[in-house]
């Protein structure tokens, strides 16, 4: 019986007992040899990988290599950020055109959502750039969990909500309680703006950075 055929059969459970009795001993021997080879190969491969990781760590700890890696990382981050800035500018132009062209609220809201996601990515790259430049300490970096926690901060602690769940919109500043508050989310019927707690906090505190706003809403 050919070795290849035995190994093909060995993939299935109970394969040995499906063979003719006069073939089982030969098949079991070949199978055991193959298992021993695979085990030895895996062991050597694991040892080689460990050695390579040690060498890479030593290589990366070299001052010149660390400087090269830092500069390369910086170039990559700035390139990604700049590409996203261009993408956001194009989206902004399209949004203005869509608004003038009488696009539906659904279309405009989708564009706003895409824009917010792009802006979030840009801020992430800017934070990473700030860390590399030494302007932001590693401990001051924000995580997705921290951003989500900031968005879940009670809106009623930021704006006054009346008995029917309405508040003044921080964006359009029109008189009256035009912003509907539901499930810790705000929607203004006048300017059609959507808000979570983080959005409102940033509008209410002009000049504050995204990172500072997130850190402020952690308590």
SVG drawing of the C-alpha trace seen along z (x, -y; Angstrom):
<svg xmlns="http://www.w3.org/2000/svg" viewBox="-44 -82 66 92">
<polyline fill="none" stroke="black" stroke-width="0.4" points="0.0,0.0 1.4,-3.4 2.4,-5.8 0.5,-8.7 -2.7,-6.6 -2.2,-5.7 -1.6,-9.3 -4.7,-10.4 -6.7,-7.8 -5.2,-8.8 -7.0,-12.1 -10.3,-10.3 -11.0,-8.9 -11.0,-5.1 -9.2,-4.8 -6.9,-2.0 -9.7,0.5 -11.2,-0.2 -8.1,1.3 -7.8,5.0 -6.3,6.8 -3.1,7.8 -2.4,4.1 -2.9,2.7 0.6,3.4 2.3,1.8 0.0,-1.2 0.4,-1.7 4.2,-1.6 4.2,-4.2 1.8,-6.3 3.9,-6.2 7.0,-7.2 5.1,-10.1 3.9,-11.3 7.4,-11.1 8.7,-13.1 5.9,-15.8 6.6,-16.0 10.3,-16.5 9.8,-19.0 7.3,-21.0 9.7,-21.0 12.6,-22.3 10.4,-24.9 9.2,-26.2 12.8,-26.5 13.8,-28.3 10.9,-30.8 11.9,-31.5 15.5,-32.2 14.3,-34.4 12.1,-36.4 15.1,-36.9 17.3,-38.1 14.5,-40.5 14.2,-41.9 18.0,-42.4 17.9,-44.0 15.0,-46.3 16.8,-47.4 19.7,-48.9 19.6,-52.7 19.9,-53.2 17.2,-50.7 14.9,-52.2 15.4,-55.7 14.7,-54.2 11.6,-52.4 10.3,-55.6 10.8,-57.7 9.2,-55.0 6.2,-54.7 5.9,-58.5 5.9,-58.7 3.2,-56.0 1.0,-57.6 1.2,-61.1 0.5,-59.6 -2.6,-57.8 -3.8,-60.9 -3.3,-63.1 -5.1,-60.6 -8.1,-60.6 -8.0,-64.5 -8.3,-64.5 -11.1,-62.0 -12.9,-64.1 -12.6,-67.3 -14.0,-65.5 -16.9,-64.2 -17.5,-67.7 -17.7,-69.1 -20.1,-66.3 -22.3,-67.0 -22.5,-70.7 -23.5,-69.8 -26.0,-67.3 -27.5,-69.9 -27.9,-72.4 -29.3,-69.8 -32.1,-68.9 -30.9,-65.5 -33.0,-63.5 -32.4,-63.6 -31.4,-59.9 -28.7,-60.5 -27.3,-63.5 -27.3,-61.5 -25.4,-58.7 -22.8,-61.2 -22.5,-62.7 -22.0,-59.2 -19.3,-58.4 -17.7,-61.8 -17.7,-61.1 -16.0,-57.7 -13.3,-59.3 -12.8,-62.0 -12.5,-59.4 -9.7,-57.7 -7.9,-61.0 -7.9,-61.7 -6.5,-58.3 -3.6,-58.9 -3.0,-62.3 -2.8,-60.8 -0.3,-58.2 1.7,-60.9 1.6,-63.0 2.9,-60.0 5.8,-59.6 6.6,-63.3 6.6,-63.2 3.6,-65.7 1.3,-63.0 2.3,-60.5 1.5,-56.9 -0.7,-56.9 -2.8,-59.7 -3.8,-57.7 -7.5,-56.9 -9.0,-53.6 -12.2,-52.6 -13.6,-51.5 -13.0,-55.0 -14.6,-56.6 -17.7,-54.4 -17.8,-55.2 -17.7,-59.0 -20.6,-58.5 -22.6,-56.8 -22.2,-59.6 -25.7,-60.9 -26.8,-63.7 -28.9,-65.2 -25.7,-66.0 -24.6,-68.1 -27.8,-69.9 -31.1,-70.7 -33.8,-68.2 -37.5,-69.2 -40.3,-66.9 -41.1,-65.7 -37.5,-64.8 -36.6,-68.0 -33.5,-70.2 -32.0,-73.2 -29.8,-72.2 -26.2,-73.2 -25.4,-73.4 -28.1,-75.7 -28.7,-77.8 -32.3,-78.5 -34.6,-79.5 -36.8,-76.7 -36.3,-73.1 -35.9,-71.6 -33.7,-68.7 -35.4,-65.4 -33.5,-63.2 -34.1,-59.5 -31.9,-56.6 -29.1,-59.1 -29.1,-60.3 -30.2,-63.8 -31.8,-64.8 -32.6,-68.4 -35.7,-69.0 -34.5,-72.4 -31.0,-71.8 -31.4,-68.0 -28.2,-67.3 -27.6,-64.1 -25.8,-64.1 -24.4,-61.6 -22.9,-62.9 -19.4,-63.2 -20.7,-65.3 -22.6,-67.7 -19.6,-68.1 -17.3,-69.1 -19.9,-71.6 -20.3,-73.1 -16.6,-73.4 -15.1,-75.2 -11.4,-74.5 -11.3,-71.3 -9.6,-68.4 -11.3,-65.0 -8.9,-63.3 -9.5,-65.9 -13.3,-65.5 -13.1,-61.7 -10.9,-61.9 -13.2,-64.5 -16.2,-62.1 -14.7,-59.1 -16.1,-59.8"/>
</svg>
